[in-house]
Amino acid sequence: MAACAHNRLSNMAPYDRPADTAFGGRDDRRVTVIVVNHGTTDDLPRCVAAFDAQDLGADELEIVVVDNATPGAGPTLDGLVARAWKHRVRVVANATNRGYAGAINDVLAGDTAPVVVFSNVDVDPAPDAVRRCRAVLDDQPTCGSVQPLLVGVGTPAHIDSTGHVLTRARVVANRDEGRSAQEFTRPAGDVFGVSGAFAVHRRRMLDDVAWRGCGSAAGQILTEDLFAFFEDVELDWRARRRGWTAWFAPDAVVGHERGGRGARRPAIVEELNWANRLLVMATCDDRGDIRRHGVSVGVTTMLSAVVLGVRHPMVLARAIIRYRRGRAGANLRRRELDERARCSAASVLDEWAVDLRWRAWLATALRARWRAGATTRQRRRPRR
């Protein structure tokens, strides 16, 4: 497989090229927003209202709320259905928790909108945020995903994310997280990937990267074995290997609650984060590059395990079991990705992997996992 030059797709057969225009046709401007909820419905009315306030035509945007078996959610969901909205609002109430990946896939299976927004419930997009992100897809035929400027809720305001950063230690960070919003100046440009808290995707890209085989994963766009957390990173990586780009749009501003209330890491989040990082590496990574950076990869993995084990030994045990059970599926997905990839795993790493800022990572990792004990006991819902 040839290395993939940045933003160059001239070696593709015509059938394999990304869309020559942003949408299936210039008259098809539809956007579907998928809001995934689990744990509480407190934020749902406000979130839906913010999407309903988007400056798009009534026939251009549909909002689909998927509730993953939240106890007592019925009255709030019924209220959403009964309320008069500018845009169409549809509610899906799952009897079981399908996870973030399963909820998204269920909606995509019956939807044909050319642009899709994946969203957590704890976001507050500016009225022009979706339109500005859609404009990027309109202007850049090879762009598959758009990252808005995510701003944390709180005083003083600070940046939550301007996109994903992949490090050689295989720690994936939110770029610019914690920087002052008042002093922030970063131009639009390419990023490795986009945060699943609020991501705007081209549907054609999503269909292009969907798993074709891989046993039970066949037809899935987000990998349901991951359930939640790191499924967005895996999508970043698969899209890059298929030749798609991602773009940061600083003029599209979205508030995100995670930055305002601090780390919330219940036990299941700790379990998923630890196991899914390794499963995504098993699917998308270059084994030779892992060996070259084995010390840094090993240190971050073992330190995370030690800290998690001290705080929650049973959670670490479950995370290891989850990883071992998921490894066979990850190997199947790796083989398909290698066969279908337009860009080698090594070329993606050469272009996008950067050195880990160890001091900042250690401080963040230790602080977040120390807080996990309190938040787990309080049973707060997970945040991205």
Salt bridges, closest charged atoms under 4 A:
ASP28 OD1 - ARG30 NE 3.00
ASP43 OD1 - ARG46 NH2 3.95
ASP43 OD2 - ARG381 NH2 2.54
ASP43 OD2 - ARG383 NH2 3.20
ASP52 OD1 - HIS87 ND1 3.28
ASP55 OD2 - ARG131 NH2 2.95
GLU60 OE1 - ARG134 NH1 2.92
GLU62 OE2 - ARG88 NH1 3.13
GLU62 OE2 - ARG90 NE 3.05
ASP106 OD1 - ARG98 NH2 2.89
ASP122 OD2 - HIS256 NE2 3.21
ASP122 OD2 - ARG383 NH1 3.46
ASP128 OD2 - ARG132 NE 2.59
ASP138 OD1 - ARG26 NH1 2.36
ASP138 OD2 - ARG29 NH2 2.75
ASP160 OD2 - HIS256 ND1 2.82
ASP160 OD2 - ARG258 NH2 2.66
ASP176 OD2 - ARG175 NE 3.79
ASP176 OD1 - ARG179 NH1 2.93
ASP176 OD2 - ARG186 NE 2.61
ASP190 OD2 - HIS6 NE2 2.81
ASP207 OD1 - ARG203 NE 2.86
ASP208 OD1 - ARG242 NH2 2.61
ASP208 OD2 - ARG342 NH1 3.64
GLU224 OE1 - ARG98 NH1 3.21
ASP225 OD2 - ARG333 NH1 3.18
GLU231 OE2 - ARG384 NH2 2.61
ASP232 OD2 - HIS164 NE2 3.68
ASP232 OD2 - ARG384 NH1 3.75
GLU234 OE1 - ARG238 NH1 3.02
GLU234 OE2 - ARG333 NE 3.78
ASP236 OD2 - HIS164 ND1 2.53
ASP251 OD2 - ARG132 NH1 3.02
GLU257 OE2 - ARG261 NH1 2.86
GLU257 OE2 - ARG264 NH2 3.94
GLU257 OE2 - ARG383 NH2 2.56
GLU270 OE2 - ARG265 NE 2.93
GLU270 OE1 - ARG369 NE 3.66
GLU271 OE1 - ARG318 NE 3.15
GLU271 OE2 - ARG322 NE 2.86
ASP285 OD2 - ARG170 NE 2.55
ASP286 OD2 - ARG292 NH2 3.97
ASP289 OD2 - ARG170 NH2 2.75
ASP289 OD1 - ARG292 NH2 3.04
ASP289 OD2 - HIS293 ND1 3.10
GLU336 OE2 - ARG340 NH1 3.54
ASP338 OD1 - ARG241 NH1 3.02
GLU351 OE2 - HIS6 ND1 2.59
ASP355 OD1 - ARG168 NH1 2.76
